Amino acid sequence: MFNEIKENVKKEHPLVHCITNYVTVNDVANMILAVDGSPIMADEIKEAADITSITNALVINIGTLNQTKVESMIAAGKKANALHHPVILDPVGAGASTYRNEVTERLLKEVQFSVIKGNISEIKCIAQKTNTTSGVDANDEDLVNEDNLEEVIAFAKLLSQQTKAVIAITGPIDIVCDKEHTYLIKNGHPIMSRITGTGCMLAGVIAVYVAANQEKPLEATACAITMMGIAGELANDKMQIQQSGTASFRTYLIDAMSTMDMDTLTGGMNIEIQ
């Protein structure tokens, strides 16, 4: 299913500009390298647009905001749009503060995103301007399950139509959709939430995959999320065998992504397409 998607990444080795948060920046860079991409991080307003012009994709992550960084995000986003480069929005903690909500709303007005990726509470904040997030984590009341799955899919498809972006909702069941089609991905492991940055790393991986497959952003996003889920499962298995802890899990996660071949991907993926 994803063979061509993955092969295109190996051929292209996309360079990704990440304006991301300082909590996870090193892990994001290493994860991008692990999947055959190349990272560059620049959030100074005097160079943000210039750096974007030499890259293949842009990630905007609002995890740690300040006024200068926001202006850099806008400048870089507009430059990427002008060059028809994919832009990925990771609205980390949307709903946690008035300022964060205002920034998110401004970004959506001034930049066209190719993919918007977040947990269900962050995505609901974008769509409905609700404040149900628990810091950077999804509120328990929002979590996707079999009972509310169809409702969430309909909501995500509508948001995709409104934003003209692929919507990726991460959680126990990952939902990736455009206005017509949906991938339901049931890979991953709960321990992934016990280290900082799995979501930020995923945004970088999505950017790499969409940059190399610009005609298929839905499939590229689904492939990236599936890989990350399988890597989480493999990293947990190794952690249990080694009787190690969450610091080792982070290393095993990057290892699993850097060594994942098509046999591992196709043999491990748990996907339903609607």
N, C-alpha and C positions, 0 to 999 in steps of 0.2 A: 504493500500500500504506500509506503513512504520511501521506497528505494530511490526514486528519482529526486525527491526532496533532499534526502541526505547526501546523495552524490553531488548535487549542485553546490552544496555547502563546501564540500571537499575541493571542488574545482575553483570556487570563487574566493574562498577565505575572506569573507567580508570584514571590513574595518568599521567598527561601531563606536560612535561617540556617545558616551554616557554622562549625562548630567544627573548624578545620582546622589545618594546620601552617604555621609562620611562614616556611618556605622558599618556599612557593608561593602564599601568601594573595592577593597582588596579582593574579597571573595568574588565579586562580580567580574573583575578583571580576569581572575584565574579561571573562572567558569567559562568565560568567553573563549579564552585560549584553549580550554579543554575540548571545546566542540569545533575546533578549526576556524575560529574567528580571531580577530585581533582587536583589542580594546584601546581606546584613548579617552581620557577624562579631562575635560576642560570646562570650568564654570565661570571663568573670568569674562565679564561682558565685553572686554576689548578684543577677545579672540574667539568667543563662542561660535559666532557665525562663520568665521574663517575656518575653524577646525571642522565644523559641520560640512563645509563645502568640499573637503578632501576625503570624507568618509562615505560609507554606503548606507548607513542607517543611524538613527538617533533614538536614544532612550531618555525619557524625562521621568524622573522619579522624585516625588515630592516629600520624601521621608524626613529630610532636614531642610527646612526652608529659611531663607532670609531674602530681603528685598532685592539685593543685587543678584542673587542666584535666579530669582524669578525673572528678572529682565533678561538674563542670559538664556533662560529656557525659551522665552518668547522669541528672542532674536534667532536662536538656533533652530527653533521650530519653523519659523517663517522661511529661513534659508533652506531647510530640508524640503519644505513644501514647494518652494520655487524650483528646486532641482529634481522634484519628484522622487525623493528618497523616502522610504518608509519611516514613520515616527511611531514609537511605542510609548504609551502613557501608563505609568504605574502609580496610581493615586494612593500611595501609602498613607494610611490613617485618615483618609477623607472622612469628614464627619466629626473629627476629634476637636476641631476648633473653628471658630468663625473665619479666621485668617486663612486656614487651610482650605476651607470651602470656597472662599472668595478667589483664591489662587486657582483652584481646580476649575471653577466656572470661567475664569478669564482664559485659561489655557484652552478650554474647549471652544471658546468663542474665537480665539485668534489663531489657533493651530489646527490643521486637519490631521487627525490621527489615523494610522493604519490599523492599529490594534490598541484596545483598552483592556488591560489585564488587572484584576484585583479580586479580593475576596468578596463574598456576597454583600457584606455591609458597605464596603467601599463602592461597589457598583450601584447599589441601591441609593447611596448618597448622591452619586452623579445623576442618576435617573430621576429620583424623586425628591432630592434635596432633604433627605432624612438624616438624622444624627443617631445612628444605632451602633456605630463602631465602638469596640472596646480597645482604645488605643490603636494599635496596628493590627489587632486581631478581629475576626468576625464575631459579632454578637451571637450567643448561643441560639437566640430566638430566630435568627436569620438563616441558620445553616440549612443547606440543601439536603433533602432526603427523598426517599421514594414517594412520600405522600405529597410533597409540594413540587416535585420535579417538573411536571408539565407546566405549572404556573410560572416557574422560574424561566423555563425555556421560552415561553411566549413573551415574557417580560424582556429577556435578553435579545430576542429577535427584533422586538420593537425598538429597543435602544440602538441596535445595530443599524436599523433603517434610519433612525433619527440622526445618528452620528456619522454614518457611512464608514464605520469602522468594524472590524472583527471584534466581538466581545468575548473575553475569556474570563470565566468565573472559576476561581480555584477553591477547592474544598474537598470533602470526602468523595464527592463526585465532581470532576472537573467538567465544565460546560464550555464548549467553544462553538460559537455560531456566527453566521452572518444573517441577513434578513430571510434567507431561504433554507439553509442547511445547518445541521447541528451534529457535533461530535460529543458523545458522552464518554468520558475517560475515567476508568475506575482503577487506575494504578496509583501507587504511592503508599506511604506509611505514616501513621500519626506522629511518629518521632521526628518527622521533618519539621514540625512546628516547634521543636525544642532547641533548635539552633537559630540564631539570627541570620536572616538573609536568604533563605531559600526562595522566597518570592522575588527578591531583588535579582538574584542570580538567574531566575527563570526569565525575567524580563530581558536580560542580556542575551540569553539563548534564543528567545523568540526573535529578537532583533537580528541576530545572525541568520536565522533560518528564513525569515521573511525577506531580508536583503538579498539572499541568494535565490529566492523564489517569488519575485514580486508579482507574478501573474497568478499565484496561488497562495495568497496570504492566509486563507482559512486552513488549508491543508498544512502549510508550513507551521502555523501556530499550534495546530493539533499535534503535529509530529514533535515539536519542541517540548510540549507539556507531557506527552506520553513518555518521551525519553527521560524527562526529569522524574516522573513517577516511578518508572522502572528502576532508575538509578537509586532512588530512595529505598526501594525494596531490597536491592542488592546490597546497599550500604548497611542497612539494618541487619541483613543476614550475616554479613561479615563481622559486624559489631558484636552480634550474639556469639559467633564462633570464637572470636578473640577475647570475649568477656571484657570489652572496653566500653568507653563512655561516649558522650556526645561530642567531645572535641575530636575524637577519632572518627565519629560518624561524618563530620564535615569533610575530613580528608577522604574518607571512603566514597562519599558522594561525588566529589570531583573526580576521583579515580574512576568510578563507574561510568561517568559521562565521557571521560577521555578515552576509554577503552571499548565503548559500546559499538558493536558491529550490527549488521542487519539481522543476523540470526538471533542475537540477543533481543533486539527490538521487536522483531516479528513474533518471536517465541514467547515474549513476556507481555505484550500489549493486551489490554482488556478494554476494547472499544466497541461502542455501538454508534452507528451512523443513522441519523434520521433525516 
